[in-house]
Amino acid sequence: MNAPVTIRRASARWLSVCEGPPGSPLVLVAPFAGGGRAFYREWERLFSPWARLCFVTPPGRDHRIREPASTDLDRFLPRLVAACAELVDGQPYTVFGHSMGAMLGYEIASGLRDLGLPEPDHLVVSGLCSPDTPLPGRPLEEADDRELLAELAALMELPTAGPMYELLAAMLPTARADFTLCERYRWRPRPPLTTGITALWSVDDPLTTQEGVAAWARHTTGGFRELRFGGPHFFIRGLGGVVADALSAPHRGASPGRETHP
């Protein structure tokens, strides 16, 4: 029977935790630009037998939808890391993030390490080059609303009409702030993590490159694995099982390497 998870008030503002088996590892899931928990609804069912999903919630999404999203990572990262530290508190945990979430996941893992806490058992990054690699493509910070909405719809392969497009339009202020945050982000040199990193990416994704994804290897001494797919930027839609396998790899003794998926 699943057991509820109680977290402290300070953490509850930044984190939303699903139920899971007693003593099971936490999986911190960081959001992509403009996104939130809704994208990962199916994952809650896939992960619940062995883990407790924990959704990282910066301002501008989910239960913080009325708060303006920040364009400056340095303004909220210390509070986010402190909330994660409260939650983790000696429990086993792993970290996953897609696109902007990959950068946030890396910064959370590094920030917890900087506080003297254990690193995650594993870090899975998706749809993003390494943190010291410039973002490919043209900057979107200065794009007008029509241009930005068109770019986002193309990345998500959405039709330019219908409920999902309208929802995307409603989230445009948050998406714009998130893209600005990503484009202003600058990696701060630091020692590599000791936890293993798995990088998921699509050869068709305009926001990643083979060299940029491979560069994640220099940010860990704990082993690097690359999983290569096809499809658009949001190729992870429907791949919750693959991500679950990658995050549970440390418990199964999986070895580093490179894999290509259809």
Long-range contacts (C-beta under 8 A, 24 or more apart in sequence): 2-48, 5-52, 7-86, 7-87, 8-86, 8-87, 10-82, 10-83, 10-86, 11-83, 11-84, 11-86, 11-87, 13-57, 13-64, 13-83, 14-56, 14-57, 14-58, 14-79, 14-80, 14-83, 14-84, 15-54, 15-55, 15-56, 15-57, 15-83, 15-84, 15-87, 16-54, 16-55, 16-57, 16-62, 16-63, 17-52, 17-53, 17-54, 17-55, 17-87, 18-44, 18-47, 18-48, 18-52, 18-53, 18-54, 18-55, 19-48, 19-52, 20-47, 20-48, 20-50, 20-51, 20-52, 20-53, 21-48, 21-49, 21-50, 21-52, 24-50, 24-51, 24-52, 25-50, 25-51, 25-52, 25-91, 25-92, 25-93, 25-94, 25-121, 25-251, 26-51, 26-52, 26-54, 26-87, 26-88, 26-91, 26-92, 26-93, 26-94, 27-51, 27-52, 27-53, 27-54, 27-93, 27-94, 27-95, 27-96, 27-247, 28-54, 28-56, 28-84, 28-93, 28-94, 28-95, 28-96, 28-105, 28-108, 28-120, 29-53, 29-54, 29-55, 29-56, 29-96, 29-97, 29-101, 30-56, 30-95, 30-96, 30-97, 30-100, 30-101, 30-102, 30-104, 30-105, 30-108, 31-55, 31-56, 31-57, 31-58, 31-61, 31-97, 31-100, 31-101, 31-104, 32-97, 32-98, 32-99, 32-100, 32-101, 32-127, 32-178, 33-99, 33-100, 33-175, 33-178, 33-179, 33-182, 34-61, 34-152, 34-168, 34-171, 34-172, 34-174, 34-175, 34-178, 35-61, 35-101, 35-171, 36-61, 36-62, 37-61, 37-62, 38-62, 39-237, 40-240, 42-238, 42-240, 43-240, 43-243, 43-244, 46-240, 46-241, 46-244, 47-240, 47-244, 50-244, 50-248, 51-94, 51-244, 51-247, 51-248, 54-87, 54-93, 56-80, 56-84, 56-101, 56-104, 56-108, 58-104, 60-173, 60-174, 60-177, 60-178, 61-171, 61-174, 68-173, 68-177, 69-173, 69-174, 69-177, 69-178, 69-181, 70-177, 70-181, 71-177, 71-180, 71-181, 71-184, 72-181, 72-184, 73-107, 73-181, 73-184, 73-185, 77-107, 77-111, 78-111, 80-104, 80-108, 80-111, 81-107, 81-108, 81-111, 81-112, 81-115, 84-108, 84-111, 84-112, 85-112, 85-115, 85-117, 88-112, 88-117, 88-118, 90-118, 92-121, 93-120, 93-121, 94-120, 94-121, 94-122, 94-123, 94-124, 94-247, 94-250, 95-120, 95-122, 95-123, 95-124, 96-123, 96-124, 96-125, 96-126, 96-243, 96-247, 97-124, 97-125, 97-126, 97-128, 98-126, 98-127, 98-128, 98-200, 98-234, 98-236, 99-126, 99-127, 99-128, 99-207, 99-233, 100-128, 100-178, 100-181, 100-182, 101-126, 102-126, 102-127, 102-128, 103-128, 103-131, 103-182, 103-185, 106-131, 106-219, 107-131, 109-193, 109-195, 110-190, 110-193, 113-193, 114-190, 119-193, 119-194, 119-195, 120-195, 121-195, 121-250, 121-251, 122-195, 122-196, 122-197, 122-198, 122-246, 122-247, 122-249, 122-250, 123-193, 123-195, 123-196, 123-197, 123-198, 123-220, 124-197, 124-198, 124-199, 124-200, 124-243, 124-246, 124-247, 125-197, 125-198, 125-199, 125-200, 125-216, 126-199, 126-200, 126-201, 126-236, 126-243, 127-200, 127-201, 127-202, 127-205, 127-207, 127-208, 127-233, 127-234, 127-235, 127-236, 128-201, 128-207, 128-208, 129-208, 129-209, 129-212, 129-213, 129-215, 129-216, 130-212, 130-213, 130-215, 130-216, 130-218, 130-219, 131-185, 131-187, 131-219, 132-187, 132-215, 132-219, 133-209, 133-211, 133-212, 133-215, 135-182, 135-183, 135-207, 136-206, 136-207, 136-208, 136-209, 136-212, 137-206, 137-207, 139-183, 140-176, 140-179, 140-183, 141-176, 141-179, 141-180, 141-183, 141-184, 145-172, 145-176, 148-172, 148-175, 148-176, 148-179, 155-206, 155-207, 155-232, 155-233, 155-234, 156-232, 156-233, 156-234, 157-232, 157-234, 192-218, 192-219, 192-220, 192-221, 193-219, 193-220, 193-221, 193-222, 194-220, 194-221, 194-222, 195-220, 195-222, 196-220, 196-222, 196-223, 196-224, 196-225, 196-249, 196-250, 196-256, 197-222, 197-223, 197-224, 197-225, 198-224, 198-225, 198-226, 198-227, 198-246, 198-249, 199-224, 199-225, 199-226, 199-227, 200-227, 200-229, 200-235, 200-236, 200-239, 200-242, 200-243, 200-246, 201-226, 201-227, 201-228, 201-229, 202-228, 202-229, 202-230, 202-231, 202-232, 202-233, 202-235, 203-228, 203-229, 203-230, 204-230, 204-231, 204-232, 204-235, 205-231, 205-232, 205-233, 205-235, 206-233, 207-233, 223-255, 223-256, 224-256, 225-249, 225-254, 225-255, 225-256, 225-257, 225-258, 225-259, 226-257, 226-258, 226-259, 227-258, 227-259, 227-261, 228-258, 228-259, 228-260, 228-261, 229-260, 229-261, 229-262, 230-261, 230-262
